[in-house]
Amino acid sequence: MRCTEPNAQWKAFHDNPVTHSEAHYLMTIYDLKTARASDLVKALNIAAPTVSQAIKALVKKNWIIQHDDKTLSIALDRKEVVAQIETNKALLMDFMVTQLGLSKDIADRDSCKMEHLLSPEAANALEQFLHEQHGQKKRPRGLPVIS
């Protein structure tokens, strides 16, 4: 099935609040609570100059705060968005493994590509579907309620 409005969808893709690579930086900082550039270099296996450029861009976009001691943290008003990306990743992983029968490696790879693109409506529907399929199974620990 083709997109009904391919140009509108393509343009909307570029309107996402974060890019794929930015999502990785944000989720890593989110997971670490606070981090330094060197932590991101190690965790993401990316060259220091690349990390430095990304940090500058994320600070400029008000996604992260670089403190005087050079630690990084997610801006308070952005934590919910990053938490939603984490939730989307978990929902997509769960769906791909339990419903589609994919291996965890494939589910991890493919959910990584979609986690920051999933609309709140799709995430809610997916969460409801999985909740029904798992029969009252609890949400993975630490994941926020999607609203």
N, C-alpha and C positions, 0 to 999 in steps of 0.2 A: 504494500500500500504506500502510495506516495504522500508526501506532505501536501496538504491542501493549499498552503501558502508558503512555498519554499523560501522566497525572499524574506518574508517576515520572520520565519523561523531562523534563518541564517543570521539576520540582523539581531534577533533576540539572543542568540548564542553569545554575541559579543557584548551584550548588556549584563551578563552575569557579574555579580559583585567581585568575584575573584577568579583568576585563571587557574588552570590545573596546577602549575608549579607553585603559585602563591598558596593554594590550598594545602600543599605538602608542607610548606614552611609553617603555615599557621597551625596545622594539626600537630606538627612536631613540637612547636612552642607550647601549644595547649596541653599536650601529653606530658611535657617536662615541667609545666607550671611556669617556670622561668628558665631562660636559657641564655647562653652566650653564643656569639657567632661560631666559636670553635665547636660548640655542641651540635650546631646545625651542620657544620662541615662533616663531622663524624657520623651523625645520625642519617644524613641524606647522601653521604658519599659524593659530595659536590665540592669543587674547588673553592678555596677561600675568597678569591675575588668575585666569583659568581654569587656567593652567599652575601658578601658585602653589598653588592649591587641590589640584590633582592631586599635586604634589610632596609636600605635607603628608600626603595620604592614603597615598601609596606609602611614605613614610618611616615612618608609623605602622604600616603593615602589614608593615614590615621587608623590602620589596622593593628599596628603594634606600637609599643612604647619602648624606647631605648632609654634606660635609666642612667644616672650619672656613673654608676659602677659598671656600665656596659651590659648589664643583663637586659633581656628582652622579655616582654610580657604582652599578652593580647590586650588591646584596649578594652576597657570595661564594657563599652557599648557594642563591642563586636564579638564578645564571648559567646553570646547566644547563637550567632550565625555559625561560628566555628563548631560549637557543640552540635548544631543541626547537621553540619557536614559529617561529623563523626557518627551521628545517628544514622544518616543516610547510608554511610559505608556499612554499618552493622546490618541495617535492614536489607540492603542489596546482597550482602554476603549470605545472610540467612536464606533469602529467597533463592539465590542461585544454587546453594548447596542442598537445602532441604526440598525445594520444589522442582528444581531443574536437574538435580542430580550431578551437578558439576563438581569437580574437585575443588578443594580449598584454594589451591594455587590459581586455577583459572578464575574462580569467583573473586579472589583477591585482586587479580590483575584487572578484570573487567569492572568490578565495583569501583576500583580506583579511578577509572576513566569517567565514571558517572556521578560520583558522590557529591560533587559541587554543582552539578547541573540539574539535579532532581528538584522539581517544584515542590512546594509545601503540600499541594493537593495530592500529588503522586506519592509523596512520602507518607502522608496520612492514610491513603488508600492501601498502600503496601503494608503499613503497620497493622491496619485493621485486618487485612487478608491473612497475614502471618499469625496474628493473634487468634483468629478463628481456626486456622489450620493446626496450630499448636495447642488448642484447647486450653485457654487461660494460662499459657506459659508466661512466666514473668519476663519482662524486658531485661536485656543484658544490663548488669550493674553499671552504674555511672552514666547511663545514657538518659538525656532529658526527655520529657514528654513533648511530643510534637504538637504544636497548636496552630 
